[in-house]
Amino acid sequence: MIRANISGGTQKSIDQWVLQANRLWVSIAGILLITCLAYLPALGLQWIWDDDQYVTENALLRNWEGLYRIWFEPSASPQYYPTVFSLLWLQFQVFGLNPAIFHATNVLLHAVTACLVYRIVLDLKIPWAFWIAVAFAVHPMQVESVAWVTELKNVLSGLFYAAAWLVLWPLVATDRNHADQIETGSKFSTLTTFCMGAGLFLLALLSKSVTASLPAGMMVAVWFRYGTLTRRSIAILLPLLFVGAAMGWNTARIERLHVGAEGADWSYSLLDRVAIAAHCLVHYAWQLVLPLEQVFFYKRFSPSFWDPTNQACLIFCGLLLVTFALLAKAGQRGPLAACLFFAGSAFPALGFLNVYPHRFSFVADHFVYFPIVSLLCLWFGALARLVNQITKRREVLAEWLVPVCICAGYVFATISYLPVYSNEITLWRDTLAKNPDCPAAMQNLGLRLVERGEADEALKILLQAAEFDFDRFQTYNSLAVVYKTLGRYEEARQILEKSLALKPNNARAWTNYAALVRVEGLRSGAGDWRESAREKYQRAWDIAPSYLAAFGIATLAAEEEDWRSAELWYQRALEHNPLDMDSNYNRAYALIRLGRMREANELCIEMIRLNPRDREVLSLRKQIKLEAASP
């Protein structure tokens, strides 16, 4: 029998290692618990803006063909982020349209990312690492990314980003005097580690291409930690930098050509874009330190280089840059590294590239989901240093009291802000309360109020929106729907004519016009109104195939008992909105009238799976069984 002879020094080292490991896991458990408790109200939130495109009306989530298209047809989804839509597909397949599951997924991913952030900050030897991770998790600026299902792309890409960082860090974290400071084993294990890190980086890019900044961010971190970059670090990170740049370029191209981020709203000079960037940087820094008010659409500031506020932001940023550069020269690299990391990571959203949301505001909390880690490091690092200088004998108390108070304030602000995301109406009401001159919020709130039957209030809000020169043709479309709902058909017709004069190829206006003609025709019964309505629906379909146009044509065919045409167009409507119960029910009824009982029965079974308590569907299936049993 062989006995291990463990010296006292070795035993002490092992005990220290066990103690540190236990502290690590206790800290991780604490971060998970705090994050989940802070975001617990998120489980009761519903769907909001853009969630229809990403989830509720996304035909790609319904079947295996959709999953194939998510990966191999880049234009099939709103943005080519296949890992995001694959996870959405999986959630829908397993749980259906249960918003609590989708919100819980966002919260869990965010909590795990916060734990990885803790490990990253520990590696960088930055004080108060635990509190930095907690602040990252519960800061109110993160609510937009966590409480908005569409921003799964932020929390998922953040998770892959942090994981890739931790895998690659041992390969690049070397200083000039210790080329193998962190043991990486044989060449095979080094290659394996690199491949794992590169794979995670690729998954991050396929979740959101803004993570392309990872290699550059790691270079900044290595410089901050060791004061230099070795050829080894550069050789490892440079290929990833090129891959990230290619993905970023492709996303910028899609943003311009596919999403529509080009034209007058983005025609700024280089000087204007520099001014926009400076203003954005000051805004985010201020919001991080003192998050008094979060808004879904912040007020859109002037993009002019000569705007006085922009000039002040430019001067402030310039002075700060010079100061931090002098500190770095004196050996204090932290402030400059934090600013470089933040500006580089947030670069795509600072105004230098055309980003569609800049039509509404140049700043948004979800633009800086992961970049704020560096500002938190700067903010908490400065506080830690100040506390240590002021209270030399009460370090332990101060090191707990100060960050606990700050993080408690963040938790309170986050819990207070979460109800804003309960539904679209609460979201847009809150936006207008904080940013009264936001026409986009007015337009969206007006539409949601019409759907809820509050047409009078919707009319008041949309008339106010019409005073702004912001997508006025869309405001007119919404006004037409309100006028139609109120029975003011002539005013609805006039406002639609205005909308079409502004944008003749406006598919939604033609759809609304067709619906107006149908309502007027059903009321009066005079003239060949069905043919007129059908022509307008068809024109809308030819401009941009949509659920509304197809449903309208199908309804006209059903009213004429042209069941073959009705079934065809209901099927086309379902291609754009596969979960719409009206289209499914009407198609099943058309199939019955065509004698295609088996298909009708299968469709009813699918509808019952989606909504087991729908009495009309249950009655329709009973009718199918009776007709199938009759001779």
C-alpha positions, -999 to 999 in steps of 0.1 A, spaced: 0 0 0 13 34 -10 8 63 13 8 99 2 32 120 21 16 154 22 36 181 37 21 209 57 27 234 30 11 213 4 -19 206 26 -23 243 33 -23 250 -5 -50 224 -10 -71 238 18 -68 273 3 -78 259 -31 -108 242 -17 -118 273 2 -115 294 -29 -135 269 -49 -162 269 -23 -163 307 -23 -166 307 -61 -196 284 -61 -213 302 -32 -208 335 -51 -223 319 -83 -253 306 -63 -258 341 -49 -257 357 -83 -282 332 -97 -305 337 -67 -304 375 -67 -310 376 -105 -339 352 -105 -356 370 -76 -352 404 -91 -367 393 -124 -394 370 -110 -422 395 -120 -410 390 -156 -428 356 -157 -461 374 -157 -453 396 -187 -470 393 -221 -459 398 -257 -449 433 -268 -435 451 -299 -418 429 -326 -427 397 -306 -452 389 -333 -425 388 -360 -402 368 -338 -427 344 -322 -464 347 -322 -469 351 -360 -436 335 -371 -445 307 -395 -409 294 -392 -415 281 -357 -443 257 -366 -425 228 -383 -393 211 -393 -392 229 -427 -392 262 -407 -362 251 -388 -344 243 -420 -352 277 -434 -340 294 -403 -305 281 -410 -303 279 -448 -326 308 -460 -311 340 -445 -340 363 -457 -367 340 -442 -364 355 -407 -364 392 -397 -326 389 -390 -302 361 -398 -297 349 -362 -303 311 -366 -293 301 -330 -319 326 -317 -347 314 -339 -337 278 -333 -342 283 -296 -375 301 -302 -385 272 -325 -377 247 -297 -396 266 -271 -426 268 -293 -425 231 -302 -423 221 -266 -445 247 -248 -465 264 -275 -472 301 -271 -468 304 -234 -451 338 -227 -440 328 -192 -417 301 -207 -401 325 -231 -396 351 -204 -382 325 -180 -357 315 -207 -345 350 -210 -341 354 -172 -322 321 -169 -298 329 -197 -292 363 -183 -285 349 -148 -260 324 -162 -243 351 -182 -239 372 -150 -221 342 -134 -197 340 -163 -192 378 -161 -182 372 -124 -156 347 -135 -142 370 -162 -139 399 -138 -121 376 -113 -96 367 -140 -89 404 -146 -82 410 -109 -107 438 -106 -120 445 -71 -156 439 -61 -160 413 -88 -190 398 -72 -208 431 -70 -199 440 -106 -216 407 -117 -246 414 -95 -249 450 -109 -246 436 -144 -275 412 -136 -299 436 -119 -291 470 -134 -323 486 -148 -307 492 -181 -308 454 -186 -346 451 -182 -351 459 -219 -330 429 -229 -344 405 -203 -381 414 -203 -385 417 -241 -387 382 -257 -374 395 -290 -341 404 -272 -334 367 -266 -307 375 -292 -290 397 -265 -290 373 -236 -282 343 -258 -253 360 -276 -241 374 -243 -239 339 -229 -219 326 -258 -197 357 -258 -188 352 -221 -183 315 -225 -160 320 -255 -140 346 -235 -135 321 -206 -123 293 -230 -99 316 -250 -86 335 -220 -59 309 -209 -45 310 -245 -41 347 -247 -35 358 -211 3 358 -212 28 386 -205 60 392 -223 82 378 -195 62 346 -190 52 332 -224 36 302 -208 22 319 -177 -10 299 -179 -4 263 -187 -23 251 -217 -9 216 -221 2 200 -253 -3 214 -288 -33 192 -292 -50 205 -261 -42 241 -272 -57 235 -306 -88 219 -290 -92 248 -266 -90 273 -295 -115 253 -315 -139 253 -286 -135 290 -281 -139 297 -318 -170 275 -319 -186 295 -290 -176 327 -307 -193 316 -339 -225 307 -319 -223 342 -304 -221 358 -339 -250 336 -351 -270 350 -322 -261 386 -327 -233 399 -348 -225 428 -324 -204 402 -306 -179 405 -334 -160 428 -310 -149 399 -288 -114 395 -302 -107 432 -300 -122 433 -265 -99 405 -254 -69 424 -268 -78 454 -247 -82 431 -216 -48 415 -222 -32 450 -225 -50 461 -194 -39 431 -174 -3 427 -186 6 460 -203 14 444 -236 2 421 -264 23 391 -274 26 377 -309 9 346 -295 -22 366 -284 -24 384 -317 -20 352 -337 -48 336 -318 -73 365 -319 -66 379 -353 -84 351 -373 -114 356 -350 -112 393 -356 -115 388 -394 -144 364 -390 -162 388 -368 -156 417 -392 -171 396 -420 -202 388 -400 -205 424 -389 -202 436 -425 -229 412 -436 -253 423 -409 -247 460 -418 -255 451 -454 -287 433 -445 -297 462 -422 -294 485 -452 -309 464 -480 -333 441 -462 -344 460 -431 -344 494 -448 -318 514 -429 -309 538 -456 -323 571 -470 -328 605 -455 -330 593 -419 -294 581 -422 -278 608 -444 -253 622 -419 -219 635 -425 -189 620 -407 -187 649 -383 -224 644 -375 -218 607 -368 -189 616 -345 -212 639 -326 -239 613 -323 -213 588 -310 -201 613 -283 -237 620 -272 -245 583 -270 -214 576 -249 -222 603 -224 -259 591 -222 -249 555 -215 -223 565 -189 -248 588 -171 -276 561 -172 -252 535 -158 -241 556 -128 -275 572 -121 -303 553 -137 -332 575 -127 -354 569 -157 -355 542 -184 -375 546 -216 -382 522 -244 -378 550 -269 -356 578 -255 -360 612 -270 -342 614 -303 -316 642 -299 -303 663 -328 -277 646 -350 -261 679 -360 -224 682 -352 -230 719 -344 -258 712 -318 -246 727 -285 -253 696 -265 -234 675 -289 -205 699 -288 -205 697 -250 -204 659 -252 -176 660 -277 -155 682 -254 -162 661 -224 -153 629 -242 -121 645 -256 -110 657 -221 -118 623 -206 -98 605 -233 -68 627 -228 -70 622 -190 -73 585 -193 -44 583 -218 -22 602 -194 -32 578 -166 -24 548 -188 10 563 -195 15 565 -158 7 529 -154 -30 531 -145 -45 514 -176 -79 506 -162 -99 537 -171 -87 538 -207 -91 501 -211 -127 503 -198 -136 531 -222 -119 514 -252 -138 482 -245 -171 500 -242 -167 522 -272 -155 492 -293 -182 468 -282 -210 494 -287 -195 508 -319 -222 494 -343 -249 513 -323 -230 546 -319 -241 561 -352 -212 552 -375 -233 524 -391 -269 526 -403 -291 509 -377 -328 509 -383 -338 516 -346 -320 549 -349 -351 562 -367 -368 562 -333 -338 571 -311 -301 570 -312 -298 553 -278 -315 522 -264 -307 502 -234 -305 469 -253 -277 483 -275 -253 480 -247 -263 448 -229 -228 434 -226 -206 465 -232 -218 480 -199 -196 453 -181 -166 475 -187 -183 507 -174 -194 488 -143 -158 476 -138 -147 513 -140 -174 525 -117 -171 499 -90 -133 498 -93 -132 536 -87 -156 532 -57 -135 504 -42 -104 525 -44 -121 555 -29 -135 534 -1 -101 519 7 -85 553 9 -112 568 31 -118 539 56 -86 522 63 -98 504 94 -133 496 83 -126 481 50 -148 450 54 -179 470 65 -174 496 37 -167 470 11 -201 455 19 -221 485 27 -214 506 -4 -219 480 -31 -249 465 -13 -266 499 -12 -259 505 -49 -271 471 -60 -302 473 -38 -310 506 -56 -306 488 -89 -328 460 -78 -355 484 -67 -353 503 -100 -355 471 -120 -385 457 -101 -402 491 -105 -395 492 -143 -405 456 -151 -444 462 -151 -439 486 -180 -433 455 -202 -466 438 -191 -481 444 -226 -479 468 -255 -504 493 -241 -485 497 -208 -452 499 -228 -464 527 -251 -482 546 -223 -450 547 -203 -430 557 -233 -453 587 -240 -454 596 -203 -416 600 -204 -412 610 -241 -444 629 -251 -432 638 -286 -427 602 -298 -448 596 -329 -438 559 -331 -452 553 -297 -484 572 -306 -489 551 -337 -484 518 -319 -506 528 -289 -533 540 -312 -534 506 -330 -535 486 -298 -563 508 -284 -584 502 -315 -579 464 -311 -591 467 -275 -622 487 -286 -611 521 -273 -615 539 -306 -622 574 -292 -589 575 -272 -571 560 -302 -584 587 -325 -572 614 -302 -537 599 -300 -534 593 -337 -545 628 -346 -517 640 -324 -493 616 -342 -504 630 -376 -489 664 -366 -454 648 -368 -436 642 -401 -428 606 -391 -442 579 -414 -473 600 -418 -487 575 -443 -487 548 -415 -505 572 -391 -531 578 -418 -535 541 -422 -542 537 -385 -566 567 -385 -585 550 -413 -590 519 -392 -603 541 -363 -627 560 -385 -640 527 -399 -645 514 -364 -664 545 -355 -686 542 -386 -672 574 -401 -666 558 -435 -662 590 -456 -635 603 -434 -618 569 -435 -619 570 -473 -604 605 -474 -576 596 -451 -567 565 -471 -565 586 -502 -540 608 -484 -520 578 -473 -519 564 -509 -509 598 -522 -479 598 -499 -470 562 -507 -489 545 -536 -472 511 -531 -484 510 -495 -498 474 -491 -514 481 -457 -533 511 -471 -547 490 -499 -557 463 -475 -575 488 -452 -591 504 -483 -604 469 -494 -618 463 -458 -635 497 -459 -652 489 -492 -664 455 -479 -678 471 -447 -696 498 -467 -709 472 -492 -723 449 -465 -740 479 -450 -755 493 -481 -757 463 -504 -754 486 -534 -730 482 -564 -704 456 -573 -685 462 -541 -671 427 -538 -652 430 -570 -638 464 -560 -627 451 -526 -611 420 -543 -591 442 -567 -577 462 -537 -569 431 -517 -552 416 -548 -532 448 -553 -521 447 -517 -510 411 -521 -491 418 -553 -472 446 -535 -464 426 -504 -480 392 -497 -495 393 -462 -519 376 -439 -545 404 -440 -546 405 -478 -550 367 -481 -576 366 -454 -596 393 -470 -596 376 -504 -605 343 -487 -634 359 -468 -648 374 -500 -647 340 -517 -664 324 -487 -692 349 -488 -698 340 -524 -695 303 -515 -665 298 -537 -651 272 -513 -622 261 -535 -609 297 -538 -616 304 -501 -597 273 -490 -567 283 -511 -565 318 -498 -570 308 -462 -541 284 -467 -520 313 -480 -531 335 -450 -519 307 -427 -485 307 -444 -480 342 -430 -498 336 -396 -500 299 -390 -514 303 -355 -544 324 -364 -575 306 -352 -599 324 -375 -580 313 -406 -576 278 -393 -613 275 -384 -625 290 -417 -602 268 -437 -615 237 -419 -651 248 -427 -642 253 -463 -626 218 -464 -659 204 -450 -679 221 -477 -655 207 -503 -660 172 -488 -623 169 -477 -632 155 -443 -599 139 -434 -580 172 -439 -606 191 -420 -604 167 -391 -566 169 -390 -568 207 -389 -593 206 -361 -570 183 -341 -542 208 -345 -564 237 -334 -575 217 -303 -539 211 -295 -533 249 -296 -565 257 -277 -582 227 -261 -611 248 -248 -623 264 -281 -660 254 -282 -665 263 -318 -636 241 -329 -649 212 -307 -683 217 -323 -669 217 -358 -650 185 -352 -682 169 -339 -699 180 -371 -671 163 -391 -676 130 -372 -714 131 -378 -710 138 -415 -683 111 -418 -706 86 -401 -737 94 -423 -741 73 -454 
